[in-house]
Amino acid sequence: MIWQYLLPQHGLSRLVGWLAHCRIFWIKHTFILWFIRRYQVDMSLAVETNPSKYPHFNAFFTRALKPDVRPIAVGEHNIVSPADGTISQIGTIEAGRIFQAKGFHFNVQELLGGNKELAAIFQQGSFSTIYLAPKDYHRVHMPLDGRLEKMAYIPGQLFSVNKPTTEHIPRLFARNERVVVLFKTAVGHMAMVLVGAMIVASIETTWAGLVAPAKDSRIAWKEYPNNLISLRKGDEMGRFQLGSTVILLFSTPVQWRDAIQSNSALRMGQSLGMSK
């Protein structure tokens, strides 16, 4: 994994981002067709099924799905997966620490950009870490109904977030560039952490647009008072332009479903568990 420390992570990611927005037909169309074959993408699930209709690779990569292909599990306390992907880890936050991989934990306060007050909310809560592979649908949706309270851009590294890397680089998710979003829900507070990674060109939210990368390399919090932005379970809240990881934090205990364990494949909208 030493090569990841040596690469110009941000420069490489910005270059890939530029290429992913290229509108030259033969370049973008060749790339899209290669990607579909390489990852066996089922275009019948997409609203736009014709690959040639996408103006650039990123439009294809963040393609919308038909509304009926990802049903949303019902129930006010029923937490659903925010994305297609794979469970990296899932469980209980123990004394403010989250399990990353065998031998590695990271601290909630670190993950939340050093915000001690916010970290205290999740000290004895629950977490779920969901990895989005290149083949996955890359829009991120709400696990529960929520009212937006605050959001932060947190600068950092851009290590890969695949399984081999999580098993070898300590505190990976607390070191990478990320966007933290805090919601108030019927079951307490919920934080959604959208983690950047190698060649992830950008992270967006539906209310703020492009959040990462940011022009300012400092941690920046923005407050959203008066419950002006409310989202329903299943609503889109953000997207990755090229894949990464979503970490869910809950301030109250969650009874995760027995079938949902490390390496479990997920579909957006399926039930992950019930808030106790």
N, C-alpha and C positions, 0 to 999 in steps of 0.2 A: 504493500500500500504506500510505500515511500514516494512513488511517482506522483501521487495525488498532492503531496506537499510541495513538489517541485514545479508542477504545472502552473501557468498563469491562469488561475481558475476564472477570475472575473473577465479577463480579456477573451478567453476561449468561449465563455458563455455568451458574451455580447456578440462575438463573431457568428456563432451559431444562430443567435437571435436575428441577426441581420439576414443571414441566408434563409432562415425560415420565413421571412417576410418578402423574399424575392418574388416578383410578379412575372418574370420572364417565363413564358409558358413551358418551353421544353425543359427548363431546369426544375421548376416546381412540380410539373406533371410527372416527370421521371422520378423525382424524389418521392412523391405521394404513392405512385404505383409500386415502387420498390418497397416502401414501408408497408403497404397493404399486403403484399406477398410475404414479406419477411415475418410479419407479426400476425398474419391470418386475420386481418380486421374484417369483421362482418358489416359491410356497408348497408345491408338491408335494414339495420337498426337505426340508421341515421335519417334525419329529416331530408337531407340532400344526399341521395344515393350515388350520384354521378361524380366521380373524383375530379373530372375536368372542370366542374363548375366552381370549385373552390379557388379564390383569387390567389392564395399563397398557402404554403404548407401549414402555417399556424392556424389558418381558418379551418383547414381539414383536421388538424390535431385537436382543436377545441370544438369540433363539430357538435351540434345539438342532436340529441336522440329523439325518436318519436315518443310522444307523451305516454303511450301505453306499454312501453317495453320495460319500464322500471317502476312498478307499483310501489306505493309508499305504505308501509305498515302503519295501521291506525292505533290510536290510544295516546292520551296526553302524556303519559309517563313512559311510553314505548320509544326507546332511543333507536334511531335508524342509522345505517351506514351513510356517511356523507358523500361517498364516492365508490366507484368500482375500484377494486384493488385487492390487497392481501394483508391480513393481520400480521404485523411485525411482532408486537407484544400487546398484551391486554391484561388489566388487573387493577390492583389497589395501589394508591400512592401511600407510601409508608414513610412517615416522618419527613414529608416533603421530597422524597426521592422516588424516581421513576426508573423502572428496569429497562435497559436498552438491549442488552444481550449478555450471554454468559460472561460474568466477570466485570460487567460494566453497568453502572447506574449514572444518572445525571440528576441535577437538582432543579426543582420547579422554579425556584427564584432565578437561577441562571437562564432557564428556558424563557422566562418572562422578562428578560432584559434587566434583571437585578431589581425589579419592582417588589420590594419586601411586603408591602401592604396587600398587593394583589396575590402574591404567592401564598400568603397566610390563609386565604380563602380555600385553597386547594390542598392544604397540608395533609388531610386525612381523607381525601376524596378518591376518585377513580379515574383511570386513564385508558385510552386506546390509541395505538399507533398504527396507522394504515399507510402502506406503501403502494404508490401508483406506478406500475410498470409502464413502459412505452406503449404496450398494446391496449392499455386501459382507456376508458372514457375519462377526460380530464377536466370536467366541470365539477365543482364542489358544491354540495347542497346542505341544507340545514338538517341536523339530526333531530331537532325539536323546534317548536315555536319559540321565538326569542325576540327580545327587545335589545337593540344595539346600545351598549354603554360606552365603550372606548375601543380604540384600535392603535396599534403601534407598529412601526417599521423598525426592525432591529438588524443592523448591519452584521456581517460575519463572513465566514469562509464559504466555499461552495464545493465541499466534498461530495462525492457520490453518496447516495443513501440506500444503495442496494444491500442485500443481506451480508455479503462478504465484508463490505465496508463497515457496517454497524457492528460486526463482530471483531473488528480490529482497531477502530479509531475511537478512543474514549471520549465521552461527552459530545458525541457527534451532533445531535440535534440542538444542543445548547451552544454550539460553535458556528453553525451555518447561518447564513442570512435567512430571515424569516419575517412573517407578518403574524401578529397576535391580535385576535379579535375577541372581545368579551361581550357575552350576552347574558341577560337576565331571563330565566325560564321558569316554568311552573315548578320545576324540581330544584331550583337554586341557580347558582351561576354556572355557566358553561364557557370555557375558552376553546377557541379553535386556533391552532397554530399551523400555519401553512409554511412549510419548510422548503427553502430553496435548495438547489443541488447543482452538481456539475452539469453544464450546458442547459440548465433551466433559465430561459431568457427573461422571464418576468412572472410576477404574481399580480393578479388583479382581484378587486372586489366589485360587486355589482353597484355599490353606492359611491365608490371613490375612484373607480377606474384603475389605472396602473399605480401600484403602490411600491413594488420592488422590481428593478433597482430604483433607488432614490438618488436624487442629485446630492443630497446632504448625507454624509456618512455617519451621522450621529443618530442615537435612538430618538425617535420622535413619537410622542403620544398625542392622540387627538380624542377629545371628549365628545360624546353625542348625548347631550342632556335632553330631558323632556320627552323621552320615548318617541322621537321623531321618526326613527327607522325601525319597523317591526317586520320580521320575516316569518313565514309559516314553514312548518316542517315540510321538507321536500323542495322548497324554493332554492333556486341557485343563489349562492352567496359569493362565489369566486371561481377562479380558474387558474390553472398552470399552463404556461406556454412552454411545453415539454415537461416531463413527469417529475414527481417528487413524493412528498409525504405530508399527511395531515395527522396532527396529534390532537385528540380530544381530551379535555380535562373537565371533570365535574366536581363541584364542591361537596356533593353528597354521595354516599355509597351507591353503587350500581350493581345489580345482580346480572352479571353478564351471562348470556345463554351458554349452556354447557358445550354446545356444538361449535361455539366461536372461540377458537384457540389460536395460538401462534401458527402461522402458515395457512390459516383458513382463507379460502377465496371469498370475496365479497361482491355483492352487487348493490349499487346505490339504492337506498330505500328499504332494504331488508332489515329486519329487527336484529339489533345487537344485544339488547337486554332491557331490563326494566329498572327505573330508579326506585330505590327502596323507600 
